Each structure stands twice: as C-alpha cells, then as structure tokens.
Amino acid sequence: MLNQFESDCGEGALITLLRLEPRTILPLAQRLVTQYPLRTMDAVHLAVSLTDAVALTDGGEITVATRDKRQAEAARACGLAVI
C-alpha cells in the first residue's frame, strides 16, 4: 500500500502533496469554518486548495476530491470544482 501511495504522489505523478503554510492557511481555514459548517481539517483542505494549489494550475481549474457533502458545498461556493 505504501508503495502505491509513493507511486501516486511521487514527482510527476497524478497527486501533488503540498506543504502547509500555517500563516496563510490557518487564518483562511478559520474564516471558512465560520462561514460554512465544516470540520477543521476539511477547512484546512479547502484553504490549501484556494491558496497554494493555485500556483500549480497556471490559472487552470482546481478540483477538490471529497465524499463529504458539507465540504463539497463549501468548495463549490468558493468556486472550486468538486469530484
């Protein structure tokens, strides 16, 4: 399982892991929690998608993968695509 994870998240792979930048992410996550009925880590996930992930897309669409209905609704409300 770990080998598959490393394959999926390695350099040039389909999934990109991002480093959390607390000074940027945490204030935004806090605002998201007050605006939407999100759990803390769901808000952090969205905050990273709205900030750090933007640099990876070169202006393209950002897609959030989630099974959580509240997170999906908040992501859509913030202009993100959801799968």
C-alpha positions in Angstrom: 0.0 0.0 0.0 2.8 2.4 0.8 4.5 1.7 -2.5 1.2 2.6 -4.3 1.0 5.8 -2.3 4.5 6.8 -3.2 3.8 6.0 -6.8 0.6 8.1 -6.8 2.3 11.0 -5.0 5.8 11.0 -6.4 7.3 13.6 -8.7 5.3 13.9 -11.9 2.5 11.7 -10.5 -1.2 12.4 -10.6 -1.4 13.6 -7.0 0.7 16.5 -5.6 1.3 16.9 -1.9 1.6 20.4 -0.7 3.4 21.8 2.3 1.1 23.5 4.8 2.0 27.2 5.2 0.3 28.0 8.6 0.5 31.8 8.3 -1.5 31.7 5.1 -3.7 28.6 5.6 -4.9 28.8 9.2 -6.5 32.2 9.1 -8.3 31.3 5.9 -9.4 27.9 7.4 -10.7 29.8 10.4 -12.8 32.0 8.2 -14.1 29.0 6.2 -15.2 27.3 9.5 -17.2 30.4 10.5 -18.8 30.7 7.0 -19.6 27.0 6.3 -20.5 24.0 8.5 -17.0 22.5 8.1 -14.8 20.4 10.3 -11.4 21.8 11.0 -9.4 19.5 8.6 -12.0 20.0 5.9 -11.5 23.7 6.2 -7.7 23.3 6.1 -8.0 21.2 2.9 -10.1 23.9 1.2 -7.8 26.7 2.4 -4.9 24.9 0.7 -6.9 24.4 -2.4 -7.8 28.1 -2.5 -4.2 29.3 -2.0 -1.2 27.1 -2.5 -2.9 24.9 -5.2 -3.5 27.9 -7.4 0.2 28.1 -8.3 0.2 24.5 -9.6 -2.6 25.0 -12.1 -1.2 28.0 -14.0 -4.7 29.6 -13.9 -6.5 26.3 -14.6 -9.4 24.9 -12.7 -8.8 23.4 -9.3 -10.7 20.3 -8.4 -11.3 19.0 -4.9 -11.9 15.4 -4.3 -14.2 14.7 -1.4 -17.0 12.5 -0.2 -18.1 15.0 2.5 -21.3 16.8 1.4 -20.6 19.9 3.5 -17.0 20.2 2.2 -18.3 19.8 -1.3 -20.9 22.5 -0.9 -18.3 24.9 0.6 -15.8 24.1 -2.1 -18.4 24.9 -4.8 -19.4 28.1 -3.0 -15.7 29.1 -3.1 -15.6 28.5 -6.9 -13.8 25.1 -6.9 -14.8 22.1 -9.0 -15.7 19.0 -7.0 -15.5 15.3 -7.8 
